[in-house]
Amino acid sequence: MIEGLSKQRMQRKIIHIDADCFYAAIEMRDDPKLRGIPMAVGGSAERRGVLTTANYDARKFGVRSAMSTAHAMRLCPHLTVVPPQFMKYREASKAMRAIFEEYTEIIEPLSLDEAYLDVTESSGESLTATKIAKEIRAKVEKELDITVSAGVSVNKFIAKVASDWKKPDGLTVVTPEQVDAFVGALPVKKIPGVGAVTAEKMHRYGLKTCADVRAWDLHDLIRRFGKFGVVLHERSRGKDERPVQPSRIRKSISVETTFGEDLSGPSVWEPYVDKLYEQLLGRIDAANATESIHKAFVKLKFSDFSSTTVERVGTAAVDSDYRQLLIEGWQRREMPVRLIGIGVRLQDGWEHASGRLPFEQDEASEQFDSADSDHAVDDETQSHEDETRLG
């Protein structure tokens, strides 16, 4: 009993690993001519393609993932765009996973290039969590010739924020003693689930940093933000009890994006739907959920902030189904659209066995992963998200 209490009170040690511009990094590794120049991975401008990622040289020109290739070329006329090679990305992901497993079995992959690791039981005086993160970063660079950024802290929320702190090729450690000051200074948009719309609403109330949120009691946060107020209350104080989950139950998998400007209708949203569909298949594949689909659904939010959802029973995520469902949903209002989401419902009792990432699909069906963007989406963000950034 005493031993159980001791483990329960043990300070958790969580590492978040995120590869730096993953697809672009693999392409630059394999073709030295792509290094030191603005380059991106994605479809061609002639075919109304969309970028899946861009290297840091391209980002200096404002080029981002999920941007249409044509727009990216206007921002950076000398941009080099290469088509994705999915088998290479999967092999690199598999190799990274093997390195993680040298240190812990408690691994929760968010996608092909991003994962949480719980090293509480693995670390000690001779092998600290910080040392583990350093060794992982060094091994990935040596064996794969790409870089990853890492965040180390007491929970998933802070570790993930920390991994983004010194990107690219960075390591940020937030000790238990530093948590209060570190989190207090964070802008509210760093809280998972706070997208552009929620952030704007919070700013109107004077809530710009986590320290500002702390000044509100739980009752007031719930009154203004519903049940998400509980998350705001906890995260603003650096609290996050979610475990790193090698397996979990999920009812759906989805992706969505909010547009900077409302789209008039189906004739202009095609490139964005292409990207969302590719991203969704990547998430389904990474979750090994292909055989568990029983419904496809779409979500539309219109310019007046009303929304509609359309579902169809089926056992696969079919491109043409989503396009038809989106048209059906749009025809209900025939108004400009500010948000599009697509997803699948999963059979009851399906377990996400994230202990292993799948690499079995043949190249013809390989798709984009979901985390080679500036802000990947984990379960908490998915539950309250008015903006999923794709770039």
Backbone torsions as a table, in degrees:
resi	resn	phi	psi	omega
1	MET	NA	-45.8	179.7
2	ILE	-62.7	-39.9	179.4
3	GLU	-63.0	-39.5	178.8
4	GLY	-63.7	-42.7	178.3
5	LEU	-64.2	-38.1	-179.6
6	SER	-62.4	-43.0	179.4
7	LYS	-67.0	-37.1	-178.9
8	GLN	-63.5	-35.6	-177.1
9	ARG	-87.6	-5.6	-178.2
10	MET	-62.0	133.8	178.7
11	GLN	-66.1	124.0	-179.1
12	ARG	-70.6	151.5	177.8
13	LYS	-130.6	106.7	-173.7
14	ILE	-115.5	135.9	175.5
15	ILE	-116.1	134.3	171.4
16	HIS	-112.7	123.6	-179.3
17	ILE	-110.5	133.0	-179.7
18	ASP	-141.5	117.8	178.7
19	ALA	-67.2	146.1	-177.5
20	ASP	-86.1	120.0	-178.0
21	CYS	34.9	63.8	-165.3
22	PHE	-49.3	-59.1	-176.6
23	TYR	-60.3	-45.2	-179.4
24	ALA	-63.1	-38.6	-179.7
25	ALA	-62.8	-40.7	178.2
26	ILE	-64.5	-42.5	-179.5
27	GLU	-66.1	-40.5	178.6
28	MET	-68.0	-34.8	176.8
29	ARG	-61.1	-42.3	-173.5
30	ASP	-86.7	-14.4	178.7
31	ASP	-136.9	94.9	-176.5
32	PRO	-56.5	-23.0	-180.0
33	LYS	-66.4	-17.8	-179.6
34	LEU	-86.1	-8.9	-177.7
35	ARG	-78.8	140.7	175.7
36	GLY	78.4	7.1	176.9
37	ILE	-126.7	156.2	176.1
38	PRO	-65.8	121.6	178.8
39	MET	-143.9	157.9	-179.8
40	ALA	-146.7	162.0	176.2
41	VAL	-111.5	129.9	-179.9
42	GLY	167.9	-168.0	-179.4
43	GLY	-85.4	166.9	-176.8
44	SER	-78.0	153.1	178.5
45	ALA	-65.5	-34.4	-178.0
46	GLU	-64.1	-29.4	-178.8
47	ARG	-102.7	24.2	179.0
48	ARG	55.6	43.0	-177.5
49	GLY	-72.9	166.1	179.0
50	VAL	-127.6	142.4	179.2
51	LEU	-78.6	141.9	174.1
52	THR	-97.3	-28.6	172.0
53	THR	-162.2	164.9	177.6
54	ALA	-138.5	148.2	177.3
55	ASN	-77.1	174.9	-173.8
56	TYR	-71.7	-25.8	174.7
57	ASP	-64.3	-38.4	179.0
58	ALA	-73.8	-33.6	-178.0
59	ARG	-65.3	-23.9	176.8
60	LYS	-62.7	-22.8	179.5
61	PHE	-95.1	4.4	-178.9
62	GLY	90.7	5.9	179.2
63	VAL	-74.7	133.3	-177.6
64	ARG	-137.7	160.0	173.8
65	SER	-66.7	154.6	-176.7
66	ALA	72.6	1.2	175.6
67	MET	-83.0	144.0	175.9
68	SER	-63.4	143.2	-179.0
69	THR	-61.4	-36.8	179.7
70	ALA	-62.2	-43.1	179.1
71	HIS	-66.5	-40.7	178.5
72	ALA	-60.7	-38.8	179.3
73	MET	-68.5	-28.9	175.6
74	ARG	-70.9	-37.9	178.3
75	LEU	-70.5	-35.4	-175.4
76	CYS	-139.3	85.1	-174.7
77	PRO	-58.5	-26.0	-179.3
78	HIS	-95.6	19.3	178.1
79	LEU	-67.1	133.6	173.7
80	THR	-98.7	123.2	-179.1
81	VAL	-113.2	125.7	179.0
82	VAL	-116.4	147.3	178.8
83	PRO	-72.5	150.8	-179.9
84	PRO	-69.7	147.9	176.2
85	GLN	-125.5	92.1	-165.6
86	PHE	-67.9	-33.7	-179.0
87	MET	-61.8	-37.4	178.7
88	LYS	-64.0	-41.1	-177.8
89	TYR	-67.0	-37.4	179.7
90	ARG	-68.6	-39.9	178.4
91	GLU	-64.1	-40.1	177.3
92	ALA	-64.4	-40.4	178.5
93	SER	-63.2	-41.5	178.9
94	LYS	-62.7	-39.8	179.0
95	ALA	-67.2	-39.3	176.4
96	MET	-62.5	-42.7	179.8
97	ARG	-58.4	-41.5	179.4
98	ALA	-61.8	-36.6	177.3
99	ILE	-66.9	-43.5	178.3
100	PHE	-57.0	-41.6	-174.8
101	GLU	-68.7	-13.0	174.6
102	GLU	-69.2	-17.2	-173.7
103	TYR	-116.6	-27.8	-179.0
104	THR	-161.5	153.3	173.2
105	GLU	-96.2	-9.3	-177.0
106	ILE	-91.1	87.5	-174.7
107	ILE	-126.8	130.2	176.6
108	GLU	-120.6	97.4	178.9
109	PRO	-74.1	134.6	173.5
110	LEU	-89.8	-26.7	177.3
111	SER	-170.7	-163.3	-174.6
112	LEU	-66.8	-25.7	-172.5
113	ASP	-124.9	19.8	-174.7
114	GLU	-149.8	138.2	-178.0
115	ALA	-159.7	154.4	168.0
116	TYR	-98.1	142.4	174.3
117	LEU	-127.0	130.6	172.6
118	ASP	-99.2	111.1	-177.4
119	VAL	-112.1	22.8	-178.8
120	THR	-56.1	-46.4	-177.8
121	GLU	-82.4	-17.9	-176.1
122	SER	-85.7	-25.5	-173.0
123	SER	-94.3	161.8	178.8
124	GLY	-167.7	-160.6	-177.7
125	GLU	-63.9	-38.3	-176.6
126	SER	-87.5	-20.8	-179.2
127	LEU	-137.0	89.0	-178.1
128	THR	-79.4	166.6	177.1
129	ALA	-60.9	-37.9	178.6
130	THR	-63.9	-42.0	178.8
131	LYS	-65.4	-38.7	177.3
132	ILE	-60.4	-45.7	179.4
133	ALA	-61.1	-42.0	178.8
134	LYS	-62.8	-42.8	-178.7
135	GLU	-66.7	-40.6	178.3
136	ILE	-61.4	-45.9	-179.5
137	ARG	-61.2	-42.0	-179.4
138	ALA	-67.0	-40.8	-179.3
139	LYS	-68.0	-40.2	178.2
140	VAL	-61.8	-43.8	-179.4
141	GLU	-65.9	-39.6	-178.4
142	LYS	-70.7	-43.4	-173.1
143	GLU	-86.9	-30.6	-176.3
144	LEU	-112.2	-13.9	-179.0
145	ASP	61.1	37.2	170.2
146	ILE	-134.1	166.7	180.0
147	THR	-111.3	152.9	173.5
148	VAL	-129.8	150.5	173.6
149	SER	-102.8	150.9	-176.1
150	ALA	-137.8	145.4	172.4
151	GLY	-124.0	137.3	-178.9
152	VAL	-125.4	126.7	177.6
153	SER	-164.4	-160.8	-171.3
154	VAL	-91.4	-11.0	178.8
155	ASN	-155.9	175.1	-174.8
156	LYS	-66.1	-43.2	-177.6
157	PHE	-57.3	-52.8	-175.9
158	ILE	-70.6	-38.1	179.1
159	ALA	-61.4	-39.7	-179.1
160	LYS	-69.4	-42.9	176.5
161	VAL	-61.0	-41.5	-177.7
162	ALA	-64.6	-36.3	-178.0
163	SER	-65.4	-24.3	-179.9
164	ASP	-89.3	-6.1	-169.6
165	TRP	-67.8	-40.1	-175.9
166	LYS	-123.1	30.6	177.2
167	LYS	-63.6	145.1	-3.8
168	PRO	-87.6	164.4	173.5
169	ASP	57.8	45.9	-177.0
170	GLY	-119.4	161.1	174.1
171	LEU	-135.2	123.1	178.0
172	THR	-125.5	127.5	179.1
173	VAL	-113.5	126.7	176.2
174	VAL	-115.2	105.4	-177.9
175	THR	-75.4	163.7	177.9
176	PRO	-54.3	-35.7	-179.2
177	GLU	-71.3	-22.3	-177.1
178	GLN	-94.3	-10.6	-172.5
179	VAL	-56.5	-49.0	-173.7
180	ASP	-59.0	-49.4	-178.5
181	ALA	-69.8	-40.1	-178.9
182	PHE	-61.6	-49.7	-177.6
183	VAL	-69.9	-39.4	-178.2
184	GLY	-57.8	-32.6	-177.9
185	ALA	-85.0	-7.2	-176.7
186	LEU	-70.6	138.3	170.2
187	PRO	-65.4	150.3	-174.5
188	VAL	-61.2	-24.7	-178.3
189	LYS	-68.7	-12.1	175.3
190	LYS	-75.5	-14.7	178.4
191	ILE	-75.8	124.8	179.6
192	PRO	-55.1	132.6	-178.9
193	GLY	99.5	-14.0	178.0
194	VAL	-92.8	98.4	176.4
195	GLY	-95.5	-163.8	-174.0
196	ALA	-62.1	-42.7	-176.7
197	VAL	-67.9	-48.1	179.8
198	THR	-64.6	-39.9	178.7
199	ALA	-61.1	-42.2	179.0
200	GLU	-62.6	-41.7	177.9
201	LYS	-63.1	-43.2	179.7
202	MET	-64.9	-39.5	179.1
203	HIS	-62.2	-35.7	178.4
204	ARG	-63.0	-28.9	177.7
205	TYR	-89.6	5.3	179.9
206	GLY	82.6	15.3	-178.8
207	LEU	-98.9	93.9	-177.3
208	LYS	-108.4	-27.0	178.2
209	THR	-127.5	167.0	177.3
210	CYS	-63.0	-30.9	176.2
211	ALA	-62.3	-37.6	176.7
212	ASP	-63.3	-41.0	-179.2
213	VAL	-64.1	-35.8	-179.8
214	ARG	-60.9	-25.6	-178.7
215	ALA	-71.9	-15.4	178.0
216	TRP	-93.9	141.5	175.5
217	ASP	-82.4	167.7	-174.7
218	LEU	-60.1	-39.9	-178.3
219	HIS	-59.6	-45.1	-178.4
220	ASP	-67.4	-37.4	178.7
221	LEU	-65.4	-41.1	178.4
222	ILE	-67.1	-38.0	-179.5
223	ARG	-63.8	-36.8	-177.7
224	ARG	-88.1	-32.2	-171.4
225	PHE	-124.3	11.3	179.1
226	GLY	66.9	-152.7	-176.8
227	LYS	-64.7	-21.0	176.2
228	PHE	-65.4	-18.1	175.5
229	GLY	-58.9	-30.7	177.7
230	VAL	-65.0	-43.2	178.1
231	VAL	-63.1	-44.5	179.0
232	LEU	-59.4	-42.1	-179.7
233	HIS	-61.4	-44.3	-176.9
234	GLU	-74.4	-48.5	-175.6
235	ARG	-66.3	-35.3	179.5
236	SER	-64.0	-19.6	177.0
237	ARG	-101.2	9.1	178.3
238	GLY	75.7	19.1	-178.2
239	LYS	-98.2	134.3	177.1
240	ASP	-161.3	102.9	-176.5
241	GLU	-91.9	2.1	-178.9
242	ARG	-59.9	131.1	178.1
243	PRO	-79.5	157.7	167.4
244	VAL	-74.2	121.2	-168.1
245	GLN	-113.0	104.8	172.2
246	PRO	-64.4	-21.7	174.9
247	SER	-146.5	150.0	-178.9
248	ARG	-161.6	163.4	178.6
249	ILE	-98.6	128.0	175.6
250	ARG	-130.4	145.6	-179.1
251	LYS	-98.6	-19.5	-178.4
252	SER	-156.9	161.8	172.9
253	ILE	-133.2	129.4	-176.8
254	SER	-152.1	163.7	173.6
255	VAL	-138.3	151.7	178.1
256	GLU	-153.2	161.7	176.5
257	THR	-145.8	142.6	174.2
258	THR	-101.6	132.9	-175.8
259	PHE	-88.6	145.3	177.0
260	GLY	-63.0	-34.4	174.7
261	GLU	-129.2	141.3	-179.6
262	ASP	-58.8	141.3	178.0
263	LEU	-96.5	138.1	-173.2
264	SER	-69.9	-29.3	-179.0
265	GLY	166.2	-165.0	-173.9
266	PRO	-56.2	-30.2	-175.4
267	SER	-67.2	-21.6	-176.8
268	VAL	-113.6	-8.7	-176.5
269	TRP	-94.4	-1.1	-175.8
270	GLU	-52.1	-50.1	-178.5
271	PRO	-60.4	-34.9	-179.3
272	TYR	-71.9	-37.1	177.2
273	VAL	-66.2	-39.1	176.1
274	ASP	-56.1	-47.7	-178.3
275	LYS	-65.5	-44.4	179.4
276	LEU	-60.9	-42.2	-179.4
277	TYR	-63.3	-45.1	178.1
278	GLU	-61.6	-40.7	-179.3
279	GLN	-67.7	-40.5	179.0
280	LEU	-61.8	-45.8	179.6
281	LEU	-62.2	-34.7	176.0
282	GLY	-63.4	-41.4	179.2
283	ARG	-68.2	-41.7	178.0
284	ILE	-61.5	-43.6	-178.6
285	ASP	-66.1	-45.4	-179.8
286	ALA	-62.9	-29.7	178.7
287	ALA	-87.6	-2.9	-179.6
288	ASN	56.1	44.4	-173.4
289	ALA	-111.3	11.5	-174.6
290	THR	-57.1	-38.1	-176.1
291	GLU	-84.0	0.2	-174.0
292	SER	-110.9	6.9	-178.2
293	ILE	-75.3	134.5	172.7
294	HIS	-131.0	-4.7	174.6
295	LYS	-152.2	147.3	168.4
296	ALA	-109.4	145.2	179.1
297	PHE	-145.1	157.2	174.5
298	VAL	-131.1	155.6	177.8
299	LYS	-131.6	135.0	176.2
300	LEU	-127.1	133.8	171.3
301	LYS	-116.2	128.3	-173.8
302	PHE	-93.1	174.4	-175.7
303	SER	-63.1	-23.2	177.6
304	ASP	-91.3	10.7	177.9
305	PHE	73.5	4.2	169.9
306	SER	-74.4	158.4	-177.7
307	SER	-141.5	161.5	177.6
308	THR	-146.1	150.9	178.1
309	THR	-127.7	137.3	178.4
310	VAL	-126.2	133.0	-178.6
311	GLU	-123.1	157.6	175.0
312	ARG	-147.4	132.2	178.0
313	VAL	-69.4	135.7	179.3
314	GLY	-178.9	165.8	-176.1
315	THR	-112.9	16.9	178.7
316	ALA	-153.1	154.4	175.3
317	ALA	-91.1	96.0	-173.6
318	VAL	-100.9	129.4	-177.6
319	ASP	-52.4	-50.1	-176.5
320	SER	-64.8	-32.1	177.3
321	ASP	-61.9	-44.5	-178.8
322	TYR	-64.3	-39.9	179.8
323	ARG	-64.4	-40.3	178.6
324	GLN	-67.7	-42.6	179.5
325	LEU	-63.2	-39.3	178.5
326	LEU	-64.1	-40.7	177.9
327	ILE	-65.1	-42.0	177.9
328	GLU	-60.1	-43.8	179.2
329	GLY	-65.7	-41.8	-179.4
330	TRP	-65.3	-36.5	-178.6
331	GLN	-66.3	-15.9	176.8
332	ARG	-67.7	-29.1	-178.8
333	ARG	-125.1	-31.7	-176.4
334	GLU	50.0	51.9	177.9
335	MET	-122.5	162.5	173.7
336	PRO	-57.2	148.8	-173.7
337	VAL	-111.6	133.8	178.4
338	ARG	-106.8	-16.5	-179.5
339	LEU	-146.9	138.3	172.1
340	ILE	-127.9	135.3	174.2
341	GLY	-135.0	145.8	175.2
342	ILE	-135.4	151.7	-178.3
343	GLY	-169.6	-175.5	177.1
344	VAL	-132.4	144.8	169.3
345	ARG	-92.4	142.2	-177.7
346	LEU	-107.8	153.9	179.9
347	GLN	-61.2	145.4	178.8
348	ASP	-59.0	137.1	176.6
349	GLY	85.7	1.0	178.0
350	TRP	-69.0	134.5	-179.7
351	GLU	-109.2	127.7	176.4
352	HIS	-78.6	102.1	178.7
353	ALA	-87.8	84.7	-175.1
354	SER	-86.4	9.2	177.4
355	GLY	-66.9	-16.9	179.4
356	ARG	-142.2	134.4	175.8
357	LEU	-88.6	136.4	-178.8
358	PRO	-78.4	143.7	177.0
359	PHE	-136.4	26.1	-169.8
360	GLU	-89.6	-20.1	-173.0
361	GLN	-65.1	146.0	176.2
362	ASP	-76.8	166.0	-170.0
363	GLU	-63.1	-27.9	-178.1
364	ALA	-62.7	-26.6	-177.7
365	SER	-108.9	9.8	178.2
366	GLU	-65.6	142.6	-177.3
367	GLN	-134.6	170.0	179.2
368	PHE	-66.5	144.2	170.7
369	ASP	-83.2	175.0	-170.6
370	SER	-105.3	-0.8	-172.3
371	ALA	-117.7	10.3	175.7
372	ASP	-86.9	40.5	178.5
373	SER	-124.2	173.4	-176.2
374	ASP	-69.2	-25.7	-178.8
375	HIS	-136.3	102.3	176.6
376	ALA	-76.4	162.0	-173.8
377	VAL	-112.7	118.5	171.7
378	ASP	-103.1	-177.0	-172.6
379	ASP	-59.8	-39.1	-177.1
380	GLU	-64.6	-44.1	178.6
381	THR	-63.4	-39.7	-177.8
382	GLN	-60.9	-31.7	-175.3
383	SER	-73.8	-23.1	177.9
384	HIS	-145.2	87.5	-175.0
385	GLU	-138.4	116.2	174.3
386	ASP	-97.8	-6.9	175.3
387	GLU	-153.2	113.8	170.8
388	THR	-97.4	110.9	-179.4
389	ARG	-73.3	131.3	173.6
390	LEU	-100.5	-4.1	-178.8
391	GLY	-155.4	NA	NA
